[in-house]
Amino acid sequence: MPSSQTIISMTPAHVCVPLARPLKVATFEVHAVDTCCVTLRTKEGLKGHGWCFAFGPERTRAMIAMARDLFANLLGKDPADTEANWEAMRKAVSFVGRDGISALAMSALDTACWDLAAQAAGQPLWKYLGGEKREIPCYASEGLWLNLTIDELVEEATALKARGFKAMKLRVGGEVNDDVERIRAVREAIGDEVALMVDANQAWDVETAKQACRAFEPFGLYWVEEPVDHEDIRGCAEVAKASNIPICTGETNYNPRGMRHLLVAGAADILMPDLERCSGVTGWRRAAALAKEFGKPVTPHLFHEVSAHLLSAEEHGVWCENMPWWECIIEEPMAFQDGNLVLSDKPGLGLEWKEEALREFAPPAGGSL
């Protein structure tokens, strides 16, 4: 039987995770990944971890402030009471809104609670959730950015394939003809045996998205991701109806309610709930249940250190996004072998913060970088 635990403290850490180079997509450019790392501790001596992120130090300081505020709803509670704790946090933010900063901060705390609950049960999170799959197919999301030349794309795609990836994602969203040439070059470099996804990062209007999907048909794409603005649900549904390539969306929409809107409208052939925008593991699992209800596959956005555990328990789950942004602040990153993320038997999430890295990458207190 799991041992009862009592939450007694929460420690947040602001980490500006460095990137080797700027990363460009059609709608923004990334220079660093500002992250709120949360550690929950119990009276019985366990530590649980969770995190959320934003691009910008002031936004992350706002998430930390919200996490401190929300922690009042967890103090003295058993982390295994995940549903009750999640609902208490949602009720607490009803005045300021349950999306945005509230959802992101909730995610870090909720994920840490699930980590603690699984540890108290003496199980890895994937088993605690009822999962059986230890090897989770993943796709490389760390490269193939929009600021690379075609020669650089070919070199990078070839290297990812050589590392063992059986799938990878290419950023698109510029001129359609240019995107076609980028896709053609990558497809020729990796062959037909490697799955290829493309992500437009909401760059197109509806008619351009339709045109792009038609132009991309010869390349056997697994999905086209976020073709239009995430709030244009009707427009996305129109694109999905017209496209012979599956449309994958959901990462920028908030909470299970947002996922239901997409599914009811027919905007998502493949649903991509995001851990932090779904307010943590609890919300993500509800989103996955909705996808199953509507007969759609589910694929997670980022956070593979958590998402791989979640996919283990979802029979309708496809492809875990492998993004190594946070590996530099984790003591033992998740194992990767033959195109799969390999789940361990360590209790909970099986990870610890690398304390020296948290200190090294901490931004200046106050102000901007």
TORPAVO-854548 format. One record per residue (C-alpha): chain; z, y, x; residue number from 1. Coordinates in nm, 2 decimals. Each point is the difference from the previous one (the first is absolute). Example, Ala and Ser with C-alpha at 12.3 -4.5 7.8 and 13.67 -1.06 7.14 Angstrom:
<nodes>
+-------+--------+--------+--------+-----+
! chain !      w !      v !      u !   n !
+-------+--------+--------+--------+-----+
!     A !   0.78 !  -0.45 !   1.23 !   1 !
!     A !  -0.07 !   0.34 !   0.14 !   2 !
+-------+--------+--------+--------+-----+
</nodes>
This chain:
<nodes>
+-------+--------+--------+--------+-----+
! chain !      w !      v !      u !   n !
+-------+--------+--------+--------+-----+
!     A !   0.00 !   0.00 !   0.00 !   1 !
!     A !  -0.07 !   0.35 !   0.13 !   2 !
!     A !   0.30 !   0.19 !   0.11 !   3 !
!     A !   0.09 !   0.31 !  -0.19 !   4 !
!     A !  -0.05 !   0.32 !   0.20 !   5 !
!     A !   0.12 !   0.36 !  -0.05 !   6 !
!     A !  -0.21 !   0.29 !   0.13 !   7 !
!     A !   0.21 !   0.25 !   0.19 !   8 !
!     A !  -0.24 !   0.22 !   0.20 !   9 !
!     A !  -0.36 !   0.13 !   0.04 !  10 !
!     A !  -0.14 !   0.13 !   0.33 !  11 !
!     A !  -0.34 !   0.18 !   0.00 !  12 !
!     A !  -0.20 !   0.06 !   0.31 !  13 !
!     A !  -0.30 !   0.23 !   0.03 !  14 !
!     A !  -0.26 !  -0.15 !   0.23 !  15 !
!     A !  -0.34 !   0.16 !   0.09 !  16 !
!     A !  -0.20 !  -0.31 !   0.08 !  17 !
!     A !  -0.26 !   0.09 !   0.26 !  18 !
!     A !  -0.36 !  -0.10 !  -0.03 !  19 !
!     A !  -0.23 !  -0.07 !   0.30 !  20 !
!     A !  -0.26 !   0.22 !  -0.15 !  21 !
!     A !  -0.06 !   0.21 !  -0.32 !  22 !
!     A !  -0.12 !  -0.21 !  -0.29 !  23 !
!     A !  -0.25 !   0.15 !  -0.24 !  24 !
!     A !  -0.09 !  -0.10 !  -0.35 !  25 !
!     A !  -0.23 !   0.19 !  -0.24 !  26 !
!     A !   0.28 !   0.21 !  -0.15 !  27 !
!     A !   0.25 !   0.06 !   0.28 !  28 !
!     A !   0.09 !  -0.06 !   0.37 !  29 !
!     A !   0.31 !  -0.17 !   0.13 !  30 !
!     A !   0.17 !   0.10 !   0.33 !  31 !
!     A !   0.34 !  -0.17 !  -0.05 !  32 !
!     A !   0.18 !  -0.20 !  -0.26 !  33 !
!     A !   0.33 !   0.17 !  -0.09 !  34 !
!     A !   0.23 !  -0.27 !  -0.13 !  35 !
!     A !   0.35 !  -0.01 !  -0.17 !  36 !
!     A !   0.16 !  -0.32 !   0.13 !  37 !
!     A !   0.30 !  -0.11 !  -0.21 !  38 !
!     A !   0.28 !  -0.23 !   0.09 !  39 !
!     A !   0.24 !  -0.12 !  -0.27 !  40 !
!     A !   0.33 !  -0.17 !   0.11 !  41 !
!     A !   0.24 !  -0.22 !  -0.20 !  42 !
!     A !   0.37 !  -0.04 !   0.03 !  43 !
!     A !  -0.07 !  -0.36 !   0.10 !  44 !
!     A !  -0.19 !   0.11 !   0.31 !  45 !
!     A !  -0.37 !  -0.04 !  -0.10 !  46 !
!     A !  -0.27 !   0.26 !   0.07 !  47 !
!     A !  -0.31 !   0.05 !  -0.22 !  48 !
!     A !  -0.31 !   0.20 !   0.09 !  49 !
!     A !  -0.26 !   0.19 !  -0.19 !  50 !
!     A !  -0.23 !   0.29 !   0.07 !  51 !
!     A !  -0.24 !   0.25 !  -0.15 !  52 !
!     A !  -0.24 !   0.25 !   0.16 !  53 !
!     A !  -0.20 !   0.31 !  -0.04 !  54 !
!     A !  -0.24 !   0.20 !   0.22 !  55 !
!     A !   0.22 !   0.30 !   0.10 !  56 !
!     A !   0.35 !   0.05 !   0.12 !  57 !
!     A !   0.12 !   0.23 !  -0.28 !  58 !
!     A !  -0.12 !  -0.25 !  -0.27 !  59 !
!     A !   0.20 !  -0.27 !   0.18 !  60 !
!     A !   0.31 !   0.21 !   0.02 !  61 !
!     A !  -0.03 !   0.04 !  -0.38 !  62 !
!     A !  -0.02 !  -0.38 !  -0.04 !  63 !
!     A !   0.31 !  -0.04 !   0.22 !  64 !
!     A !   0.18 !   0.26 !  -0.22 !  65 !
!     A !  -0.10 !  -0.19 !  -0.31 !  66 !
!     A !   0.11 !  -0.33 !   0.15 !  67 !
!     A !   0.34 !   0.14 !   0.07 !  68 !
!     A !   0.03 !   0.13 !  -0.35 !  69 !
!     A !  -0.11 !  -0.34 !  -0.15 !  70 !
!     A !   0.24 !  -0.20 !   0.21 !  71 !
!     A !   0.28 !   0.11 !  -0.23 !  72 !
!     A !  -0.14 !  -0.24 !  -0.25 !  73 !
!     A !   0.03 !  -0.29 !   0.25 !  74 !
!     A !   0.34 !   0.07 !   0.15 !  75 !
!     A !   0.25 !  -0.28 !  -0.08 !  76 !
!     A !  -0.28 !  -0.21 !  -0.17 !  77 !
!     A !  -0.12 !  -0.35 !   0.08 !  78 !
!     A !  -0.35 !   0.02 !   0.15 !  79 !
!     A !  -0.09 !  -0.32 !  -0.18 !  80 !
!     A !   0.02 !   0.18 !  -0.33 !  81 !
!     A !  -0.35 !   0.13 !   0.08 !  82 !
!     A !  -0.12 !   0.07 !  -0.36 !  83 !
!     A !   0.31 !   0.19 !  -0.10 !  84 !
!     A !   0.01 !   0.20 !   0.33 !  85 !
!     A !  -0.37 !   0.09 !  -0.04 !  86 !
!     A !   0.05 !   0.11 !  -0.36 !  87 !
!     A !   0.30 !   0.21 !   0.10 !  88 !
!     A !  -0.20 !   0.18 !   0.26 !  89 !
!     A !  -0.29 !   0.06 !  -0.24 !  90 !
!     A !   0.24 !   0.14 !  -0.26 !  91 !
!     A !   0.15 !   0.23 !   0.27 !  92 !
!     A !  -0.33 !   0.17 !   0.07 !  93 !
!     A !  -0.13 !   0.03 !  -0.35 !  94 !
!     A !   0.06 !   0.38 !   0.00 !  95 !
!     A !  -0.21 !   0.06 !   0.31 !  96 !
!     A !  -0.25 !  -0.27 !  -0.06 !  97 !
!     A !  -0.03 !  -0.37 !   0.09 !  98 !
!     A !  -0.32 !   0.04 !   0.20 !  99 !
!     A !  -0.06 !   0.18 !   0.33 ! 100 !
!     A !   0.29 !   0.04 !   0.24 ! 101 !
!     A !   0.23 !  -0.18 !  -0.24 ! 102 !
!     A !  -0.21 !  -0.32 !   0.00 ! 103 !
!     A !  -0.04 !   0.01 !   0.38 ! 104 !
!     A !   0.37 !   0.04 !   0.07 ! 105 !
!     A !   0.09 !  -0.27 !  -0.26 ! 106 !
!     A !  -0.24 !  -0.24 !   0.17 ! 107 !
!     A !   0.19 !   0.02 !   0.33 ! 108 !
!     A !   0.33 !  -0.07 !  -0.17 ! 109 !
!     A !  -0.13 !  -0.27 !  -0.24 ! 110 !
!     A !  -0.17 !  -0.18 !   0.29 ! 111 !
!     A !   0.32 !   0.01 !   0.20 ! 112 !
!     A !   0.19 !  -0.15 !  -0.30 ! 113 !
!     A !  -0.24 !  -0.29 !  -0.02 ! 114 !
!     A !   0.03 !  -0.05 !   0.37 ! 115 !
!     A !   0.38 !  -0.02 !  -0.04 ! 116 !
!     A !  -0.02 !  -0.23 !  -0.30 ! 117 !
!     A !  -0.22 !  -0.25 !   0.18 ! 118 !
!     A !   0.23 !   0.01 !   0.30 ! 119 !
!     A !   0.31 !  -0.06 !  -0.21 ! 120 !
!     A !  -0.18 !  -0.31 !  -0.14 ! 121 !
!     A !  -0.08 !  -0.12 !   0.35 ! 122 !
!     A !  -0.38 !   0.01 !  -0.07 ! 123 !
!     A !  -0.30 !   0.19 !   0.12 ! 124 !
!     A !  -0.12 !   0.24 !  -0.27 ! 125 !
!     A !  -0.31 !  -0.20 !  -0.07 ! 126 !
!     A !   0.20 !  -0.31 !  -0.09 ! 127 !
!     A !   0.26 !   0.21 !  -0.19 ! 128 !
!     A !  -0.29 !   0.12 !  -0.22 ! 129 !
!     A !  -0.12 !  -0.35 !  -0.06 ! 130 !
!     A !  -0.29 !   0.01 !   0.25 ! 131 !
!     A !  -0.13 !  -0.31 !   0.17 ! 132 !
!     A !  -0.29 !   0.13 !   0.22 ! 133 !
!     A !   0.11 !   0.07 !   0.35 ! 134 !
!     A !  -0.34 !   0.11 !   0.13 ! 135 !
!     A !  -0.14 !   0.30 !  -0.18 ! 136 !
!     A !  -0.37 !   0.10 !   0.05 ! 137 !
!     A !  -0.03 !   0.36 !   0.11 ! 138 !
!     A !  -0.27 !   0.25 !   0.08 ! 139 !
!     A !  -0.01 !   0.24 !   0.29 ! 140 !
!     A !   0.06 !   0.36 !  -0.12 ! 141 !
!     A !   0.08 !   0.16 !   0.33 ! 142 !
!     A !  -0.35 !   0.10 !   0.10 ! 143 !
!     A !  -0.35 !   0.08 !  -0.11 ! 144 !
!     A !   0.09 !   0.36 !  -0.09 ! 145 !
!     A !  -0.24 !   0.27 !  -0.11 ! 146 !
!     A !   0.01 !   0.19 !   0.33 ! 147 !
!     A !  -0.16 !  -0.28 !   0.20 ! 148 !
!     A !  -0.36 !  -0.02 !   0.10 ! 149 !
!     A !  -0.21 !  -0.30 !  -0.10 ! 150 !
!     A !   0.02 !  -0.13 !   0.35 ! 151 !
!     A !   0.38 !   0.04 !   0.00 ! 152 !
!     A !   0.02 !  -0.17 !  -0.34 ! 153 !
!     A !  -0.20 !  -0.30 !   0.13 ! 154 !
!     A !   0.22 !  -0.03 !   0.30 ! 155 !
!     A !   0.32 !   0.02 !  -0.20 ! 156 !
!     A !  -0.12 !  -0.24 !  -0.27 ! 157 !
!     A !  -0.10 !  -0.25 !   0.26 ! 158 !
!     A !   0.34 !   0.03 !   0.17 ! 159 !
!     A !   0.18 !  -0.06 !  -0.33 ! 160 !
!     A !  -0.20 !  -0.31 !  -0.07 ! 161 !
!     A !   0.07 !  -0.13 !   0.35 ! 162 !
!     A !   0.38 !   0.05 !  -0.07 ! 163 !
!     A !  -0.03 !  -0.24 !  -0.29 ! 164 !
!     A !  -0.03 !   0.22 !  -0.30 ! 165 !
!     A !  -0.20 !  -0.16 !  -0.29 ! 166 !
!     A !  -0.03 !   0.33 !  -0.18 ! 167 !
!     A !   0.01 !   0.37 !   0.07 ! 168 !
!     A !  -0.03 !   0.34 !  -0.17 ! 169 !
!     A !  -0.25 !   0.28 !   0.08 ! 170 !
!     A !   0.05 !   0.36 !  -0.11 ! 171 !
!     A !  -0.29 !   0.16 !  -0.19 ! 172 !
!     A !  -0.03 !   0.30 !  -0.22 ! 173 !
!     A !  -0.24 !   0.23 !   0.18 ! 174 !
!     A !  -0.37 !   0.02 !  -0.08 ! 175 !
!     A !  -0.11 !  -0.33 !  -0.17 ! 176 !
!     A !  -0.29 !  -0.05 !   0.23 ! 177 !
!     A !   0.22 !   0.04 !   0.31 ! 178 !
!     A !   0.26 !  -0.24 !  -0.15 ! 179 !
!     A !  -0.28 !  -0.26 !  -0.06 ! 180 !
!     A !  -0.09 !   0.01 !   0.37 ! 181 !
!     A !   0.37 !  -0.03 !   0.10 ! 182 !
!     A !   0.05 !  -0.30 !  -0.23 ! 183 !
!     A !  -0.33 !  -0.16 !   0.12 ! 184 !
!     A !   0.11 !   0.03 !   0.37 ! 185 !
!     A !   0.34 !  -0.15 !  -0.06 ! 186 !
!     A !  -0.13 !  -0.28 !  -0.22 ! 187 !
!     A !  -0.25 !  -0.09 !   0.27 ! 188 !
!     A !   0.27 !   0.01 !   0.27 ! 189 !
!     A !   0.24 !  -0.23 !  -0.19 ! 190 !
!     A !  -0.24 !  -0.23 !  -0.19 ! 191 !
!     A !   0.03 !  -0.12 !  -0.36 ! 192 !
!     A !   0.30 !  -0.23 !   0.07 ! 193 !
!     A !   0.24 !   0.30 !   0.03 ! 194 !
!     A !   0.10 !   0.18 !  -0.32 ! 195 !
!     A !  -0.07 !   0.37 !   0.00 ! 196 !
!     A !   0.17 !   0.26 !  -0.22 ! 197 !
!     A !  -0.09 !   0.37 !  -0.02 ! 198 !
!     A !   0.24 !   0.28 !  -0.09 ! 199 !
!     A !  -0.13 !   0.34 !  -0.13 ! 200 !
!     A !   0.34 !   0.16 !  -0.02 ! 201 !
!     A !  -0.08 !   0.17 !  -0.33 ! 202 !
!     A !  -0.29 !   0.20 !   0.16 ! 203 !
!     A !  -0.27 !  -0.04 !  -0.26 ! 204 !
!     A !  -0.07 !   0.13 !  -0.35 ! 205 !
!     A !  -0.10 !  -0.27 !  -0.26 ! 206 !
!     A !  -0.37 !   0.03 !   0.04 ! 207 !
!     A !   0.01 !  -0.02 !   0.38 ! 208 !
!     A !   0.24 !  -0.29 !  -0.02 ! 209 !
!     A !  -0.25 !  -0.19 !  -0.22 ! 210 !
!     A !  -0.28 !   0.08 !   0.24 ! 211 !
!     A !   0.20 !  -0.12 !   0.29 ! 212 !
!     A !   0.10 !  -0.32 !  -0.16 ! 213 !
!     A !  -0.37 !  -0.08 !  -0.08 ! 214 !
!     A !  -0.10 !   0.09 !   0.36 ! 215 !
!     A !   0.28 !  -0.23 !   0.15 ! 216 !
!     A !  -0.10 !  -0.31 !  -0.20 ! 217 !
!     A !  -0.21 !  -0.17 !   0.27 ! 218 !
!     A !   0.30 !  -0.02 !   0.24 ! 219 !
!     A !   0.22 !  -0.25 !  -0.19 ! 220 !
!     A !   0.31 !   0.23 !  -0.02 ! 221 !
!     A !   0.33 !  -0.15 !  -0.13 ! 222 !
!     A !   0.09 !   0.33 !  -0.16 ! 223 !
!     A !  -0.05 !   0.38 !  -0.02 ! 224 !
!     A !   0.33 !   0.17 !   0.01 ! 225 !
!     A !   0.10 !   0.32 !  -0.17 ! 226 !
!     A !  -0.35 !   0.13 !  -0.07 ! 227 !
!     A !   0.12 !   0.31 !  -0.20 ! 228 !
!     A !   0.31 !   0.22 !  -0.04 ! 229 !
!     A !   0.29 !  -0.22 !  -0.10 ! 230 !
!     A !   0.07 !   0.21 !  -0.31 ! 231 !
!     A !  -0.35 !  -0.05 !  -0.13 ! 232 !
!     A !   0.08 !  -0.33 !  -0.16 ! 233 !
!     A !  -0.28 !   0.02 !  -0.25 ! 234 !
!     A !  -0.25 !   0.08 !   0.27 ! 235 !
!     A !   0.12 !  -0.29 !   0.21 ! 236 !
!     A !  -0.04 !  -0.23 !  -0.29 ! 237 !
!     A !  -0.36 !   0.13 !  -0.04 ! 238 !
!     A !  -0.07 !  -0.08 !   0.36 ! 239 !
!     A !   0.16 !  -0.35 !  -0.03 ! 240 !
!     A !  -0.22 !  -0.07 !  -0.31 ! 241 !
!     A !  -0.31 !   0.10 !   0.19 ! 242 !
!     A !   0.07 !  -0.16 !   0.33 ! 243 !
!     A !  -0.08 !  -0.36 !   0.10 ! 244 !
!     A !   0.25 !   0.04 !   0.28 ! 245 !
!     A !   0.37 !  -0.04 !  -0.10 ! 246 !
!     A !   0.18 !   0.33 !  -0.02 ! 247 !
!     A !   0.35 !   0.00 !   0.16 ! 248 !
!     A !   0.24 !   0.28 !  -0.09 ! 249 !
!     A !   0.36 !   0.08 !  -0.07 ! 250 !
!     A !   0.16 !   0.10 !   0.33 ! 251 !
!     A !   0.03 !   0.37 !  -0.09 ! 252 !
!     A !   0.11 !  -0.06 !  -0.36 ! 253 !
!     A !   0.38 !  -0.01 !  -0.07 ! 254 !
!     A !   0.22 !  -0.27 !  -0.13 ! 255 !
!     A !  -0.08 !  -0.29 !  -0.24 ! 256 !
!     A !  -0.09 !   0.25 !  -0.27 ! 257 !
!     A !  -0.28 !   0.13 !   0.22 ! 258 !
!     A !  -0.12 !  -0.35 !   0.07 ! 259 !
!     A !  -0.01 !  -0.07 !  -0.38 ! 260 !
!     A !  -0.22 !   0.31 !  -0.06 ! 261 !
!     A !  -0.25 !  -0.13 !   0.26 ! 262 !
!     A !  -0.01 !  -0.35 !  -0.15 ! 263 !
!     A !  -0.03 !   0.11 !  -0.36 ! 264 !
!     A !  -0.29 !   0.23 !   0.09 ! 265 !
!     A !  -0.18 !  -0.27 !   0.19 ! 266 !
!     A !   0.01 !   0.22 !   0.32 ! 267 !
!     A !   0.12 !  -0.28 !   0.24 ! 268 !
!     A !  -0.18 !  -0.33 !   0.06 ! 269 !
!     A !   0.26 !  -0.05 !   0.27 ! 270 !
!     A !   0.34 !   0.18 !  -0.03 ! 271 !
!     A !   0.15 !   0.15 !   0.31 ! 272 !
!     A !   0.36 !   0.11 !  -0.07 ! 273 !
!     A !   0.17 !   0.18 !   0.28 ! 274 !
!     A !   0.36 !  -0.10 !   0.09 ! 275 !
!     A !   0.13 !   0.36 !   0.03 ! 276 !
!     A !  -0.19 !   0.15 !  -0.30 ! 277 !
!     A !   0.13 !  -0.30 !  -0.21 ! 278 !
!     A !   0.35 !   0.09 !   0.09 ! 279 !
!     A !   0.06 !  -0.31 !   0.22 ! 280 !
!     A !  -0.01 !  -0.37 !  -0.03 ! 281 !
!     A !   0.13 !   0.01 !  -0.36 ! 282 !
!     A !  -0.28 !   0.22 !  -0.12 ! 283 !
!     A !  -0.26 !  -0.17 !   0.20 ! 284 !
!     A !   0.08 !  -0.34 !  -0.15 ! 285 !
!     A !  -0.02 !   0.16 !  -0.35 ! 286 !
!     A !  -0.35 !   0.13 !   0.10 ! 287 !
!     A !  -0.10 !  -0.34 !   0.12 ! 288 !
!     A !   0.11 !  -0.16 !  -0.33 ! 289 !
!     A !  -0.22 !   0.25 !  -0.18 ! 290 !
!     A !  -0.30 !  -0.09 !   0.21 ! 291 !
!     A !   0.06 !  -0.36 !  -0.09 ! 292 !
!     A !   0.04 !   0.08 !  -0.37 ! 293 !
!     A !  -0.35 !   0.17 !   0.01 ! 294 !
!     A !  -0.15 !  -0.28 !   0.21 ! 295 !
!     A !  -0.06 !   0.21 !   0.31 ! 296 !
!     A !   0.07 !  -0.08 !   0.36 ! 297 !
!     A !   0.27 !   0.21 !   0.18 ! 298 !
!     A !  -0.01 !   0.12 !   0.36 ! 299 !
!     A !   0.27 !   0.21 !   0.16 ! 300 !
!     A !  -0.05 !   0.34 !   0.17 ! 301 !
!     A !   0.16 !   0.03 !   0.35 ! 302 !
!     A !   0.35 !  -0.11 !   0.09 ! 303 !
!     A !  -0.11 !  -0.35 !   0.11 ! 304 !
!     A !   0.35 !  -0.07 !   0.13 ! 305 !
!     A !   0.11 !  -0.01 !  -0.36 ! 306 !
!     A !  -0.33 !  -0.06 !  -0.18 ! 307 !
!     A !  -0.06 !  -0.34 !   0.16 ! 308 !
!     A !   0.33 !  -0.12 !  -0.15 ! 309 !
!     A !  -0.11 !   0.13 !  -0.34 ! 310 !
!     A !  -0.34 !  -0.17 !   0.02 ! 311 !
!     A !   0.15 !  -0.33 !   0.08 ! 312 !
!     A !   0.14 !  -0.01 !  -0.35 ! 313 !
!     A !  -0.31 !   0.12 !  -0.18 ! 314 !
!     A !  -0.26 !  -0.27 !  -0.09 ! 315 !
!     A !  -0.25 !   0.27 !  -0.09 ! 316 !
!     A !   0.05 !   0.20 !   0.32 ! 317 !
!     A !  -0.28 !   0.06 !   0.24 ! 318 !
!     A !  -0.01 !   0.15 !   0.35 ! 319 !
!     A !   0.30 !   0.17 !   0.16 ! 320 !
!     A !  -0.09 !   0.33 !   0.17 ! 321 !
!     A !   0.10 !  -0.02 !   0.37 ! 322 !
!     A !   0.09 !   0.35 !   0.13 ! 323 !
!     A !   0.21 !   0.00 !   0.31 ! 324 !
!     A !   0.13 !   0.35 !  -0.02 ! 325 !
!     A !   0.36 !  -0.09 !   0.00 ! 326 !
!     A !  -0.01 !  -0.28 !   0.26 ! 327 !
!     A !   0.12 !   0.24 !   0.27 ! 328 !
!     A !   0.33 !   0.05 !  -0.18 ! 329 !
!     A !   0.07 !  -0.36 !  -0.10 ! 330 !
!     A !   0.17 !  -0.24 !   0.24 ! 331 !
!     A !  -0.22 !  -0.31 !  -0.07 ! 332 !
!     A !  -0.32 !   0.08 !  -0.19 ! 333 !
!     A !  -0.14 !  -0.26 !  -0.24 ! 334 !
!     A !  -0.20 !  -0.28 !   0.16 ! 335 !
!     A !  -0.38 !   0.00 !  -0.04 ! 336 !
!     A !  -0.20 !  -0.32 !   0.05 ! 337 !
!     A !  -0.36 !  -0.10 !  -0.10 ! 338 !
!     A !  -0.04 !   0.28 !  -0.24 ! 339 !
!     A !   0.34 !  -0.05 !  -0.17 ! 340 !
!     A !   0.33 !   0.18 !   0.01 ! 341 !
!     A !   0.26 !  -0.27 !   0.06 ! 342 !
!     A !   0.33 !   0.02 !  -0.18 ! 343 !
!     A !   0.31 !  -0.11 !   0.17 ! 344 !
!     A !   0.32 !  -0.17 !  -0.12 ! 345 !
!     A !   0.22 !   0.29 !   0.10 ! 346 !
!     A !   0.22 !   0.12 !  -0.29 ! 347 !
!     A !  -0.12 !   0.29 !  -0.20 ! 348 !
!     A !  -0.29 !   0.20 !   0.14 ! 349 !
!     A !   0.09 !  -0.14 !   0.35 ! 350 !
!     A !  -0.03 !   0.34 !   0.17 ! 351 !
!     A !   0.22 !   0.25 !   0.19 ! 352 !
!     A !  -0.07 !   0.35 !   0.10 ! 353 !
!     A !  -0.06 !   0.06 !   0.37 ! 354 !
!     A !   0.28 !   0.26 !   0.04 ! 355 !
!     A !  -0.14 !   0.15 !   0.32 ! 356 !
!     A !  -0.33 !   0.05 !  -0.17 ! 357 !
!     A !   0.17 !   0.18 !  -0.30 ! 358 !
!     A !   0.15 !   0.23 !   0.25 ! 359 !
!     A !  -0.31 !   0.05 !   0.21 ! 360 !
!     A !  -0.22 !   0.08 !  -0.30 ! 361 !
!     A !   0.24 !   0.22 !  -0.19 ! 362 !
!     A !  -0.15 !   0.35 !  -0.06 ! 363 !
!     A !   0.20 !   0.32 !   0.07 ! 364 !
!     A !   0.27 !   0.07 !  -0.26 ! 365 !
!     A !  -0.12 !   0.26 !  -0.25 ! 366 !
!     A !  -0.33 !   0.19 !   0.00 ! 367 !
!     A !  -0.33 !  -0.15 !   0.07 ! 368 !
!     A !  -0.14 !  -0.20 !   0.29 ! 369 !
+-------+--------+--------+--------+-----+
</nodes>
